[in-house]
């Protein structure tokens, strides 16, 4: 999945910093998207300490042929903390890249 992996890394690199820190509290909210991927806040975990369940999923309308057959699969999941200490935008971006 060379082209797909590159597209995913590009997507993560293009997420605006403000989208990587203050996550919505409503389940299923789309935080950021492009043609190939979307980053959603799926839920907040029920265990303590609470964490956001942030996922990057392949969009059904992706233009990357190697990703089409995988849509709408989840490609990355991270669990940043809801309360302090919150992750910086750079910590969130690095966690996304580390979990590809």
C-alpha positions as CSV (number, residue, x, y, z in Angstrom):
1,X,0.0,0.0,0.0
2,X,2.7,2.5,-1.0
3,X,0.5,5.1,-2.5
4,X,-2.1,4.7,0.3
5,X,0.5,5.0,3.0
6,X,2.0,8.2,1.4
7,X,-1.6,9.6,1.0
8,X,-2.2,8.9,4.7
9,X,1.0,10.5,5.8
10,X,0.2,13.6,3.6
11,X,-3.3,13.8,5.1
12,X,-1.9,13.7,8.6
13,X,0.7,16.3,7.7
14,X,-2.0,18.6,6.3
15,X,-4.3,18.6,9.3
16,X,-4.4,22.2,10.7
17,X,-2.9,22.5,14.2
18,X,-6.2,23.8,15.7
19,X,-7.8,20.5,14.6
20,X,-5.3,18.5,16.6
21,X,-5.9,19.9,20.0
22,X,-9.5,20.9,20.9
23,X,-11.6,17.9,19.9
24,X,-15.4,17.9,19.8
25,X,-17.2,16.1,22.6
26,X,-20.0,14.7,20.4
27,X,-19.6,11.1,19.2
28,X,-19.0,10.6,15.5
29,X,-18.0,14.2,14.8
30,X,-15.8,14.8,11.8
31,X,-12.8,16.8,12.8
32,X,-11.1,17.1,9.4
33,X,-11.4,15.4,6.0
34,X,-10.3,15.4,2.4
35,X,-11.2,13.2,-0.5
36,X,-9.3,10.1,0.7
37,X,-9.6,10.3,4.5
38,X,-11.5,11.7,7.5
39,X,-10.5,12.1,11.1
40,X,-13.4,11.5,13.5
41,X,-13.9,11.7,17.2
42,X,-15.6,8.4,17.6
43,X,-16.3,8.6,21.4
44,X,-14.8,9.3,24.8
45,X,-13.7,6.2,26.7
46,X,-15.6,5.4,29.9
47,X,-12.5,4.3,31.9
48,X,-10.5,6.8,34.0
49,X,-8.7,8.8,32.9
50,X,-11.1,9.5,30.1
51,X,-9.6,9.7,26.6
52,X,-10.8,10.7,23.1
53,X,-11.1,7.9,20.6
54,X,-9.8,9.6,17.5
55,X,-9.8,7.6,14.3
56,X,-8.7,8.2,10.7
57,X,-10.8,6.3,8.3
58,X,-10.7,5.8,4.5
59,X,-13.5,7.7,2.7
60,X,-15.6,5.7,0.3
61,X,-15.0,8.3,-2.4
62,X,-11.2,7.9,-2.2
63,X,-9.3,8.4,-5.4
64,X,-6.4,6.2,-4.4
65,X,-7.0,2.8,-6.1
66,X,-5.3,0.8,-3.4
67,X,-7.5,2.3,-0.7
68,X,-10.8,1.8,-2.6
69,X,-11.2,-1.8,-1.7
70,X,-10.4,-1.0,2.0
71,X,-13.0,1.8,2.4
72,X,-14.4,2.6,4.9
73,X,-11.7,0.9,7.1
74,X,-10.1,2.6,10.1
75,X,-6.4,3.2,9.4
76,X,-5.2,4.9,12.6
77,X,-6.6,5.1,16.2
78,X,-5.2,7.2,19.0
79,X,-6.4,7.9,22.5
80,X,-5.4,11.4,23.6
81,X,-6.4,12.4,27.2
82,X,-9.6,14.5,27.7
83,X,-8.2,16.3,30.8
84,X,-4.9,17.8,31.6
85,X,-2.2,17.3,30.6
86,X,-3.6,17.6,27.1
87,X,-1.5,16.8,24.1
88,X,-0.1,19.5,22.0
89,X,-0.8,19.6,18.2
90,X,2.6,18.1,17.6
91,X,2.1,15.3,20.1
92,X,-1.2,14.4,18.4
93,X,0.3,14.5,14.9
94,X,3.2,12.4,16.0
95,X,0.9,9.8,17.7
96,X,-1.1,9.6,14.4
97,X,2.1,9.0,12.4
98,X,3.4,6.5,14.9
99,X,0.2,4.5,14.7
100,X,0.1,4.1,10.9
